[in-house]
Amino acid sequence: MLKTNRFTRRLLRVFGVIVLLFVLLAIYLVWVSDIKPPKIANTNASQLQRTQHDSSFYTLNNNWFRKSNSGLYEMYVEGKPFDRGAINGKLSKELIQSQEDYFAEQLDKMIPSSFYQHFLKYFIGWFNRKLPDNITEEYKEEIYGVSLSASDKYDYIGSNYSRLLNYHAAHDIGHALQNMALVGCTSFGTWGAMSQDSTMIIGRNFDFYVNDDFAKNKIVLFCNPAQGHKFMSVTWGGFIGVVSGMNDKGLTVTINADKSEIPTSSATPVSLVAREILQYAENIDQAIAIAKKRKMFVSESFLIGSAEDKKAVIIEKTPDTLAVYDPQQNYIMCANHFQSDALKNSEANKVQLKENASPYRYERLTQLMQQNGQNTVAKTIAILRDHEGLNNTNIGLGNERAMNQFIAHHSIVFEPEKLKVWVSTSPWMLGEFVCYDLNKIFALNGLTTDKEIYDSASTIPADSFIQTQQFKNFVQYRHYTQLLSDGKNINVDSMIADNPEYYHAYVLAGDYYYKKEQWQKALGYYQAALTKVVTTKPEEEHIKKQIEACRKKLL
């Protein structure tokens, strides 16, 4: 009896220690995930109110926000960091809140369990515990200003400020943990003899996909900061980072993800490094100097175009290395692998070249540029819209090996020496590309009436592909995939008929019947998938594993 009591007491002590450790861990996680906002000396801007002129046109002093007839939102903000952040938030608060709604809806789909959502919250809080230390005071103040207009309904995730700060690292976390599942961009540029008028042209597709709703409300932002250069960028509600942009000195920045190792903690988000370059650099050397100052936790390529230097280079940056790729010719191409002598032979890059869609897409881009001859803005847009494979083969719509993967948040073209930029409109990059002249935009000195500010004479028309049966079938195919994602029953043969050359249609059909334990049908679809152009080596291996699993079930 005595031994039993002693054992029980020991067991209770061990249990008590375990419980205490869990409590301490929980307290620690809550503590590190609670990011304190910066101290602001003057918060008067938080009391300002916007003036509504009609349903989609607002002004606040010199600042304004409107919806263009192109479907794009346009916004101009100026001033000190906190002030312009607070004004940004007040002008675009509906878009900030809806953007977070779209993000949360996708999270609910991916992680329906509230327990795992809370675990993810604290994991990201722990992972990003050093995030504020790696962001400049200027950008923390600006994000804090914006956060004052965020919705309170997500307080269970964190404060408005901590949520918006963490969202700026979402691109990096998704990139690192899923290695290209969200990001697979392409960019290129020409100048000198490769451009028809010899001036620089740079184009890029930003293939960052959360869900269809996330890309609905694109904002063309024109920013006139109290310090640094005026600049434009394409963004979304609540996001002050830069993924594509140009400043008033004709310096452009676009970012392309490269293969990364899984990091152990955060550093400076890529988009805020790009923002700092855009705001404070006016040539390539200054851009490199800024990139060197910042530590990142993922690998990224920054394609930098410079009107002053009359050329473009790629800054290739990993968590521990920075290299510059200068093609030493009058064109440049960038997909999702490194090209510099310092990084092209790294183990991570070798894996990327062997297993990823990047080298195929790069080769296709090479073909298209050779076919096009001397480049123009219209030809650049035609390349960005191209959805075919090598030698113009049909590889199915939506294939990551194509230039146009039909997931792009936006597509953009710059003429740095002319300070002109063309931005895509829906659907994807197939709608019109509207042109903004930065000289004219920054000379407006506020808007008092709701009027179009893009240069209508320079608009590039919508792609005629929108009118084809193939495109209409693809839209229906996307509808089927959404039904599958929602767990609905569909006719998989109808889905395949709408996109018959796309390998993933057959994979989805195989998965559909695999879940229903109809192994023979699943096997047939998986085998058919391997007869098409499969995007990546890991995807091909997954299909082969499913084939083997079906065969075992049929024994």
Stockholm file with secondary structure:
# STOCKHOLM 1.0

chainA/1-555         MLKTNRFTRRLLRVFGVIVLLFVLLAIYLVWVSDIKPPKIANTNASQLQRTQHDSSFYTLNNNWFRKSNSGLYEMYVEGKPFDRGAINGKLSKELIQSQEDYFAEQLDKMIPSSFYQHFLKYFIGWFNRKLPDNITEEYKEEIYGVSLSASDKYDYIGSNYSRLLNYHAAHDIGHALQNMALVGCTSFGTWGAMSQDSTMIIGRNFDFYVNDDFAKNKIVLFCNPAQGHKFMSVTWGGFIGVVSGMNDKGLTVTINADKSEIPTSSATPVSLVAREILQYAENIDQAIAIAKKRKMFVSESFLIGSAEDKKAVIIEKTPDTLAVYDPQQNYIMCANHFQSDALKNSEANKVQLKENASPYRYERLTQLMQQNGQNTVAKTIAILRDHEGLNNTNIGLGNERAMNQFIAHHSIVFEPEKLKVWVSTSPWMLGEFVCYDLNKIFALNGLTTDKEIYDSASTIPADSFIQTQQFKNFVQYRHYTQLLSDGKNINVDSMIADNPEYYHAYVLAGDYYYKKEQWQKALGYYQAALTKVVTTKPEEEHIKKQIEACRKKLL
#=GR chainA/1-555 SS CHHHHHHHHHHHHHHHHHHHHHHHHHHHHHHHHCCCCCCCSCCGGGGCCCEEEETTEEEETTEEEEECTTSCEEEEEEESHHHHHHHHHHHSHHHHHHHHHHHHHHHHHHCCCHHHHHHHHHHHHHHTTTGGGGSCHHHHHHHHHHHTTSCGGGTTTCCHHHHHHHHTTHHHHHHHHHSSSSBCCEEEEECGGGBTTSSCEEEEEECBCSCTGGGTSCEEEEEEESSSCCEEEEECTTCCSCSEEEETTSEEEEEEECCCCCCSSCCSCHHHHHHHHHHHCSSHHHHHHHHHHCCCSSCEEEEEEETTTTEEEEEEECSSCEEEECCSSSEEEECSSCCSTTTTTSHHHHHHHHHSSHHHHHHHHHHHHHHHCSBCHHHHHHHHHCCCCGGGCCCCTTCTTSSCCSCCSEEEEEEGGGTEEEEECSSTTSSCEEEEEHHHHTTSCCCSSCCCCSCGGGCBCCCGGGGSHHHHHHHHHHHHHHHHHTTCCCCHHHHHHHSTTCHHHHHHHHHHHHHTTCHHHHHHHHHHHTTSCCSCHHHHHHHHHHHHHHHHHHC
#=GC SS_cons         CHHHHHHHHHHHHHHHHHHHHHHHHHHHHHHHHCCCCCCCSCCGGGGCCCEEEETTEEEETTEEEEECTTSCEEEEEEESHHHHHHHHHHHSHHHHHHHHHHHHHHHHHHCCCHHHHHHHHHHHHHHTTTGGGGSCHHHHHHHHHHHTTSCGGGTTTCCHHHHHHHHTTHHHHHHHHHSSSSBCCEEEEECGGGBTTSSCEEEEEECBCSCTGGGTSCEEEEEEESSSCCEEEEECTTCCSCSEEEETTSEEEEEEECCCCCCSSCCSCHHHHHHHHHHHCSSHHHHHHHHHHCCCSSCEEEEEEETTTTEEEEEEECSSCEEEECCSSSEEEECSSCCSTTTTTSHHHHHHHHHSSHHHHHHHHHHHHHHHCSBCHHHHHHHHHCCCCGGGCCCCTTCTTSSCCSCCSEEEEEEGGGTEEEEECSSTTSSCEEEEEHHHHTTSCCCSSCCCCSCGGGCBCCCGGGGSHHHHHHHHHHHHHHHHHTTCCCCHHHHHHHSTTCHHHHHHHHHHHHHTTCHHHHHHHHHHHTTSCCSCHHHHHHHHHHHHHHHHHHC
//
